[in-house]
Each structure stands twice: as structure tokens, then as C-alpha cells.
């Protein structure tokens, strides 16, 4: 796999470089404005953009945002992202109001050496995500016109077989950006020869989303701590009533088998925070997992569980964490996730697996610098640890 360093060594002065970034950031829409609420992914790609611009490249950045239906949708425009991008970069970022049309042609043609442009949302084009190879390839040809070389620094999208990730590298000299290289190096440490004890913490809503990674990691880890909504299907598999908590009834038998095979490696909550409703002002109770009532919704791990998880993490040499322990966006259900985040931060080699976990770190005020690595791609991290081939990585290696 050739890297950004290889491209810079070749020289990029005066050359157009197409950079696939992951600027899929959360936005807050109000009547007055649209603002970026978490700019972590923008900041993560800045070193690559700066390196190319300082070397004299004409830098054309492309990204997706959200899940528009293959056509322009103002709600998913990258325009507010371009504004924040420019602020963080400390230089103007020209914005094209389309992806491969007249505006993109004009904006990219007007770039001088060292200048940066951002194209509109890739997913405003049906060809970006199409499962039809010909349609996807046709869009890739149009997109590739904006680069003489291609850099993929969108780790959060490398698990997608999309035109900008999988097809464009076939058309241009292609290189892995610094962020993608760091992500792959970090994740390979977790799967090759991690220092022990090796503890994994998983949360999030659905156990079905994590079964692949659980099965792949179980032989490698010393302990697997499970919280979040997914824990309730596992608790149900142990015979506990879970009230109105999240439950995947069709996964109970699978979870029974998983627990039988895992033995003591899987650690589940012993107490949970419950409420009748999910709200910022909900009345909460802490109950043992054997005392969840019929109308109770389990919305966070309890304090006893938080202490137990922190104890397991305290002696860990390697930790991977993906998924919050509760609905941390609401203050009554944030304590479990914060306790785990602080415990993970104190571990030896600590990796936060992107997505909601990374958002929780920032939202709950835990110092990002206290972690060894915070991934920009939750889904990509999980699929890598599950042992799957990532289409974007395969394209860079070709």
C-alpha cells in the first residue's frame, strides 16, 4: 500500500489531488443557522490536507454526509461543514454546490497551488452508493476527473463498496492518507499480538450488530464487558426479565449459545438504571438485573456495574471500547458511559472504536489526549476486528 508520504516524495506541486475525507459530522439545525456539533472528523483529516496544500497541490476534497436518497437534499448539504473546515484549516475552502457538475468544474478549475476545495455531498449522486457496478463506475469516472492522484483518508468509509472509495482508486494513482495508515496500524495491534490483560468493552443498541466481532475477539481477549441496550438480550438469555428494555427476541437462543461457549470471559451488568420513559427529566431507579419491572426501561448500567467494569479495566494493558453503556445524551443515563470512558482512559494501550463512543468522550468532557487512539470509524473498526475485508483498503492495496 502506497501512502501519503510516498506521494509527497514524488512531488505534488501544481498537481490536482483528489482526497476522500470523512466529513460525516453531526449538525444542529435551527431557524437561524446550521452548525457542526462535533468537529472531530474534520480535525482528524487536517494533517493530510495541510501536508498536500503546503506541498503545492491543488487539493479537491470529497465526502458524504448522512443518508440522502441519491439526490440533492438541503438538510444534508456540506456547506456548513465547509465553513467549519475553513475555520479549522485557517485558510479559505472553496465550496462547490454540486459534486460532478458545473459548479464543481468551475471551482476545481480555479484552484491555485496550495488551495483547497470541497465538493458537495457525494451521496447526492445515486452512483456513489449504487450496487450496480456500471452505474457506480460511471460516477467514479466523472469524479476522477478532478484528480491526477487520489488519497483516501476516510477511514470511516473504507468498509463501504462505494464509488469514491472503491472505484476511483482503480482510475488514479492511489495512496493511503496518514489517518487511514494510523487507524490500520492501531487496529492491527489489537488483532495480532496485544499486550495482556486484553479487555474489550462493547455497548450500543443491538447485540446482532456485534455478534461477528464478539465471535472473532472472544478467543483473543481476557475479558469482554458488555453494556448498553445490547446487554438486555444477553440478560434475557440468562433468564432475567428485562421489562420494556431493548430486546432482540430472535437473538436469545444465539446468545444462550454464546454465553455457554464464552464462560467467564463475558461480563454482564449486575445492576442497571431504569425509568418509565427516556427523557432528560425522567425519574430513575437503580435495580439489580434480577429485579427489572414490567414497565421499566433499562437505560444505563448501574453504579455497581460501573465499579466492576472499572476494576477490570484498571489492570488492563490493552483495551478496545466501542459503544456507550447507556443513553449518554440524557444526563440521567450518562454516568455509566462516563465511568467507563474514564476507566478506559486510564488503561495501558487504550483504543476508542469511533462512532458514538468517540462522540461520548467529547460530550462528557473526558480528555481526548488521555486515550492512545480514538478511531474515526465505528463501523469500519468493528468490521476490521471482525476479520472482514474492507473494500476501501483492498482498493488501496491493489
C-alpha positions as CSV (number, residue, x, y, z in Angstrom):
1,X,0.0,0.0,0.0
2,X,1.5,3.3,-1.0
3,X,1.0,6.2,1.4
4,X,0.7,9.9,1.5
5,X,4.5,10.1,2.3
6,X,5.2,8.3,-1.0
7,X,3.0,10.7,-2.9
8,X,4.7,13.7,-1.3
9,X,8.1,12.2,-2.1
10,X,7.0,12.0,-5.8
11,X,6.1,15.7,-5.6
12,X,2.6,17.2,-5.9
13,X,3.3,20.9,-6.7
14,X,0.9,22.0,-9.3
15,X,-0.9,18.7,-9.4
16,X,-4.6,18.1,-8.6
17,X,-5.1,15.7,-5.7
18,X,-8.5,14.2,-5.0
19,X,-8.9,13.4,-1.3
20,X,-11.7,11.2,0.0
21,X,-12.3,12.5,3.5
22,X,-14.9,11.5,6.1
23,X,-16.6,14.7,7.0
24,X,-19.8,13.0,8.1
25,X,-20.2,15.1,11.2
26,X,-23.3,15.8,13.3
27,X,-25.2,19.1,12.6
28,X,-27.6,21.2,14.6
29,X,-30.3,22.8,12.5
30,X,-32.0,25.9,13.9
31,X,-34.1,28.6,12.2
32,X,-31.0,30.9,12.2
33,X,-28.2,28.6,11.2
34,X,-26.8,25.1,10.8
35,X,-23.7,24.3,12.9
36,X,-21.3,21.4,13.4
37,X,-21.7,20.0,16.9
38,X,-18.7,17.6,16.8
39,X,-15.8,18.5,14.5
40,X,-13.6,15.6,15.5
41,X,-13.6,14.0,12.0
42,X,-12.7,17.3,10.4
43,X,-9.8,17.8,12.7
44,X,-8.6,14.2,12.0
45,X,-8.1,14.8,8.3
46,X,-6.4,18.3,8.6
47,X,-2.8,16.9,8.7
48,X,-3.3,15.3,5.3
49,X,-4.9,18.4,3.8
50,X,-2.3,20.7,5.2
51,X,0.6,18.5,4.0
52,X,-0.8,18.5,0.5
53,X,-1.6,22.2,0.4
54,X,1.8,23.1,1.8
55,X,3.5,21.0,-0.9
56,X,1.7,23.0,-3.5
57,X,-1.1,20.6,-4.5
58,X,-4.5,21.7,-5.8
59,X,-6.5,19.9,-3.1
60,X,-10.0,18.7,-4.0
61,X,-11.8,17.1,-1.1
62,X,-14.9,14.9,-1.4
63,X,-17.1,13.4,1.3
64,X,-20.5,12.1,2.2
65,X,-22.9,13.4,4.9
66,X,-25.8,11.4,6.3
67,X,-28.0,9.2,4.2
68,X,-29.7,11.2,1.4
69,X,-31.5,9.2,-1.2
70,X,-29.2,9.7,-4.2
71,X,-30.5,13.2,-4.9
72,X,-29.8,16.7,-3.5
73,X,-31.3,17.4,-0.1
74,X,-30.6,20.7,1.6
75,X,-30.7,19.0,5.0
76,X,-27.5,17.1,4.1
77,X,-25.5,19.8,2.4
78,X,-21.8,20.0,3.2
79,X,-22.0,23.8,3.1
80,X,-21.9,24.3,6.9
81,X,-19.1,21.7,7.1
82,X,-17.1,23.7,4.5
83,X,-17.4,26.8,6.8
84,X,-16.1,24.9,9.9
85,X,-13.4,23.2,7.7
86,X,-12.2,26.6,6.7
87,X,-12.1,27.9,10.3
88,X,-10.0,24.8,11.5
89,X,-7.7,24.9,8.4
90,X,-7.1,28.6,8.9
91,X,-7.5,29.1,5.1
92,X,-10.4,29.5,2.7
93,X,-12.1,26.3,1.5
94,X,-13.9,26.9,-1.8
95,X,-17.2,25.1,-1.9
96,X,-18.8,23.5,-5.0
97,X,-22.6,23.4,-4.9
98,X,-22.6,20.1,-6.8
99,X,-20.3,17.1,-7.0
100,X,-19.5,16.5,-10.6
101,X,-21.4,19.3,-12.4
102,X,-20.8,22.9,-13.5
103,X,-20.0,24.3,-10.0
104,X,-17.5,21.5,-9.3
105,X,-15.9,22.0,-12.7
106,X,-15.6,25.8,-12.1
107,X,-14.4,25.6,-8.5
108,X,-11.7,22.9,-9.2
109,X,-10.5,24.7,-12.3
110,X,-10.0,27.9,-10.4
111,X,-7.9,26.4,-7.6
112,X,-4.3,27.7,-7.4
113,X,-1.4,25.7,-5.9
114,X,-1.9,25.2,-2.2
115,X,-5.6,26.0,-2.3
116,X,-8.4,23.7,-1.1
117,X,-11.9,23.0,-2.4
118,X,-14.7,20.8,-1.1
119,X,-17.3,19.2,-3.3
120,X,-21.0,18.9,-2.3
121,X,-22.2,15.6,-0.7
122,X,-21.2,12.6,-2.7
123,X,-24.4,10.8,-1.8
124,X,-26.5,13.4,-3.7
125,X,-25.5,11.2,-6.7
126,X,-27.1,7.8,-6.9
127,X,-23.9,6.4,-8.5
128,X,-22.0,6.8,-5.2
129,X,-23.7,4.0,-3.3
130,X,-25.2,2.0,-6.2
131,X,-24.9,-1.8,-6.1
132,X,-24.8,-1.7,-9.9
133,X,-21.1,-1.8,-10.9
134,X,-21.7,0.1,-14.1
135,X,-23.6,2.9,-12.5
136,X,-21.1,3.2,-9.7
137,X,-18.2,3.1,-12.2
138,X,-19.8,5.8,-14.4
139,X,-19.9,8.2,-11.4
140,X,-16.4,7.3,-10.5
141,X,-15.1,8.3,-13.9
142,X,-16.7,11.7,-13.5
143,X,-15.3,12.2,-10.0
144,X,-11.8,11.0,-11.0
145,X,-11.6,14.0,-13.5
146,X,-10.8,16.2,-10.5
147,X,-7.6,14.5,-9.6
148,X,-4.3,13.4,-11.0
149,X,-3.7,11.4,-7.9
150,X,-6.1,10.0,-5.2
151,X,-5.7,9.9,-1.4
152,X,-8.1,8.0,0.8
153,X,-8.1,9.4,4.3
154,X,-11.7,8.5,5.1
155,X,-11.3,5.5,7.4
156,X,-14.9,5.8,8.4
157,X,-15.9,4.8,4.9
158,X,-13.4,2.1,3.9
159,X,-15.9,-0.6,4.7
160,X,-18.2,0.7,2.0
161,X,-18.0,-0.5,-1.6
162,X,-18.8,3.0,-2.9
163,X,-17.7,4.8,-6.0
164,X,-15.4,7.3,-4.2
165,X,-13.9,4.6,-2.0
166,X,-13.7,1.5,-4.2
167,X,-13.9,2.6,-7.9
168,X,-12.0,5.8,-8.1
169,X,-8.7,4.2,-6.9
170,X,-8.9,2.0,-10.0
171,X,-8.7,5.1,-12.2
172,X,-5.9,7.1,-10.5
173,X,-2.6,6.6,-8.8
174,X,-3.8,5.9,-5.2
175,X,-2.4,6.4,-1.8
176,X,-3.5,5.9,1.8
177,X,-3.7,9.1,3.9
178,X,-2.0,9.4,7.2
179,X,-5.2,8.9,9.2
180,X,-6.0,5.6,7.4
181,X,-2.5,4.4,8.0
182,X,-2.7,5.2,11.7
183,X,-6.1,3.5,12.0
184,X,-4.9,0.3,10.4
185,X,-1.7,0.2,12.4
186,X,-3.6,0.6,15.6
187,X,-6.3,-2.0,14.8
188,X,-3.7,-4.5,13.7
189,X,-2.1,-4.2,17.2
190,X,-5.5,-5.4,18.6
191,X,-5.7,-8.4,16.4
192,X,-2.0,-9.6,16.1
193,X,-0.2,-9.6,19.4
194,X,-1.9,-7.3,22.0
195,X,-0.3,-6.9,25.4
196,X,-2.2,-8.6,28.2
197,X,-4.5,-8.4,30.0
198,X,-6.6,-7.5,26.9
199,X,-10.1,-6.2,27.7
200,X,-12.8,-5.3,25.3
201,X,-15.9,-3.2,26.2
202,X,-18.9,-3.3,23.9
203,X,-22.1,-1.3,24.1
204,X,-24.7,0.1,21.8
205,X,-28.2,-0.9,20.9
206,X,-28.2,-4.3,19.2
207,X,-26.4,-7.4,20.0
208,X,-27.0,-8.6,16.5
209,X,-24.7,-5.8,15.2
210,X,-21.8,-7.0,17.4
211,X,-22.1,-10.9,17.1
212,X,-19.4,-11.1,14.4
213,X,-16.9,-9.1,16.3
214,X,-17.7,-10.9,19.6
215,X,-17.1,-14.3,18.0
216,X,-13.9,-13.1,16.4
217,X,-12.5,-11.4,19.5
218,X,-13.5,-13.9,22.2
219,X,-10.5,-16.3,21.6
220,X,-8.2,-13.3,21.7
221,X,-9.4,-11.4,24.8
222,X,-9.1,-11.9,28.6
223,X,-12.5,-10.3,29.3
224,X,-15.4,-8.9,27.3
225,X,-17.5,-6.3,29.2
226,X,-21.0,-5.7,27.7
227,X,-23.4,-2.9,28.5
228,X,-25.7,-0.7,26.5
229,X,-29.0,-1.8,25.0
230,X,-27.4,-4.9,23.7
231,X,-26.9,-6.3,27.2
232,X,-30.6,-6.9,27.7
233,X,-30.9,-9.6,25.1
234,X,-28.0,-11.4,26.8
235,X,-29.6,-10.9,30.2
236,X,-32.8,-12.4,28.8
237,X,-30.8,-15.3,27.6
238,X,-29.7,-15.8,31.2
239,X,-33.4,-16.0,32.2
240,X,-33.8,-12.4,33.5
241,X,-36.9,-10.3,32.8
242,X,-36.0,-7.1,31.0
243,X,-39.2,-5.2,31.1
244,X,-39.5,-2.6,28.3
245,X,-35.8,-2.6,27.7
246,X,-34.4,-3.1,24.2
247,X,-34.7,-6.8,23.3
248,X,-33.9,-8.8,20.2
249,X,-36.1,-11.8,21.0
250,X,-34.9,-13.6,17.8
251,X,-31.3,-13.5,19.2
252,X,-32.0,-15.1,22.6
253,X,-31.1,-18.6,21.5
254,X,-27.9,-17.4,19.8
255,X,-27.0,-15.5,22.9
256,X,-27.6,-18.6,25.1
257,X,-25.1,-20.5,23.0
258,X,-22.6,-17.6,23.0
259,X,-22.7,-17.3,26.8
260,X,-22.2,-21.1,27.2
261,X,-19.2,-21.0,25.0
262,X,-17.7,-17.9,26.5
263,X,-17.8,-18.9,30.1
264,X,-16.5,-16.3,32.5
265,X,-14.9,-14.2,29.7
266,X,-18.2,-12.3,29.1
267,X,-19.1,-9.9,32.0
268,X,-22.6,-8.6,32.1
269,X,-24.2,-5.9,34.3
270,X,-25.4,-6.8,37.7
271,X,-27.4,-3.6,38.1
272,X,-29.0,-1.1,35.8
273,X,-30.6,2.4,35.8
274,X,-34.2,2.1,34.8
275,X,-37.0,4.6,34.1
276,X,-40.5,4.5,32.7
277,X,-39.5,6.9,29.9
278,X,-36.5,8.2,28.1
279,X,-36.2,11.9,28.8
280,X,-33.9,14.5,30.4
281,X,-36.1,14.8,33.4
282,X,-37.0,11.1,33.9
283,X,-37.3,9.7,37.4
284,X,-34.8,6.9,37.7
285,X,-34.1,3.9,39.9
286,X,-31.2,1.6,40.2
287,X,-32.2,-2.1,40.4
288,X,-30.5,-5.4,40.2
289,X,-30.7,-7.2,36.9
290,X,-33.0,-9.8,38.6
291,X,-35.4,-7.0,39.6
292,X,-36.3,-5.2,36.4
293,X,-40.0,-4.5,36.4
294,X,-42.5,-5.0,33.6
295,X,-42.7,-1.3,32.8
296,X,-39.0,-0.5,33.3
297,X,-36.7,0.6,30.5
298,X,-33.1,-0.2,31.2
299,X,-31.2,2.9,30.0
300,X,-27.7,2.7,31.6
301,X,-25.5,0.4,33.6
302,X,-25.8,0.9,37.4
303,X,-23.1,2.1,39.8
304,X,-22.1,-1.4,41.0
305,X,-21.6,-2.5,37.4
306,X,-19.6,0.7,36.6
307,X,-17.3,-0.1,39.5
308,X,-16.9,-3.7,38.5
309,X,-16.1,-2.7,34.9
310,X,-13.6,-0.1,36.1
311,X,-11.9,-2.7,38.2
312,X,-11.5,-5.0,35.2
313,X,-10.1,-2.1,33.2
314,X,-7.7,-0.9,35.9
315,X,-5.3,-3.7,35.3
316,X,-5.6,-4.0,31.5
317,X,-2.6,-3.5,29.3
318,X,-4.8,-3.2,26.1
319,X,-8.4,-2.0,25.8
320,X,-10.8,-1.6,22.9
321,X,-14.0,0.2,23.6
322,X,-16.9,0.5,21.2
323,X,-20.5,1.6,22.1
324,X,-21.9,3.6,25.0
325,X,-23.1,2.0,28.2
326,X,-26.4,3.9,28.2
327,X,-28.2,6.8,26.5
328,X,-25.5,9.2,27.5
329,X,-27.1,12.1,25.5
330,X,-29.5,12.4,28.5
331,X,-27.9,13.4,31.8
332,X,-29.8,10.8,33.9
333,X,-28.3,8.0,31.9
334,X,-24.7,9.3,31.3
335,X,-22.9,8.1,34.4
336,X,-22.2,4.6,33.2
337,X,-20.6,5.7,30.0
338,X,-18.6,8.4,31.7
339,X,-17.3,6.0,34.3
340,X,-16.2,3.5,31.6
341,X,-14.6,6.3,29.5
342,X,-12.6,7.4,32.4
343,X,-11.5,3.8,33.2
344,X,-10.6,3.1,29.6
345,X,-8.5,6.4,29.5
346,X,-6.5,5.1,32.5
347,X,-5.6,1.8,30.8
348,X,-2.3,1.0,29.1
349,X,-3.0,1.0,25.4
350,X,-6.5,2.4,25.0
351,X,-8.4,2.5,21.7
352,X,-11.9,4.1,21.4
353,X,-13.7,2.5,18.4
354,X,-15.2,5.6,16.9
355,X,-18.9,6.3,16.4
356,X,-21.0,7.0,19.5
357,X,-18.1,6.2,21.8
358,X,-15.9,8.9,20.3
359,X,-18.9,11.3,20.5
360,X,-19.4,10.4,24.1
361,X,-15.8,11.1,25.0
362,X,-16.1,14.6,23.7
363,X,-19.7,15.2,25.0
364,X,-18.9,14.0,28.5
365,X,-15.7,16.1,28.8
366,X,-13.2,13.3,29.1
367,X,-9.7,14.4,27.9
368,X,-9.2,13.0,24.4
369,X,-5.4,13.1,24.9
370,X,-5.7,10.5,27.7
371,X,-6.6,7.8,25.1
372,X,-3.9,6.1,23.0
373,X,-6.2,6.3,19.9
374,X,-9.7,7.5,19.1
375,X,-10.9,6.0,15.8
376,X,-12.9,8.0,13.3
377,X,-14.8,4.9,12.1
378,X,-17.0,2.9,14.3
379,X,-18.4,0.5,11.7
380,X,-15.0,0.2,9.9
381,X,-13.3,-0.6,13.2
382,X,-15.8,-3.3,14.0
383,X,-15.6,-4.9,10.6
384,X,-11.8,-4.9,10.7
385,X,-11.8,-6.6,14.1
386,X,-14.4,-9.0,12.8
387,X,-11.9,-10.1,10.2
388,X,-13.8,-8.8,7.2
389,X,-12.1,-7.5,4.0
390,X,-12.6,-3.7,3.8
391,X,-13.3,-2.7,0.2
392,X,-11.6,0.7,0.5
393,X,-8.4,-0.9,2.0
394,X,-8.4,-3.6,-0.7
395,X,-8.6,-0.9,-3.4
396,X,-5.6,0.9,-1.9
397,X,-3.6,-2.3,-1.8
398,X,-4.3,-3.2,-5.5
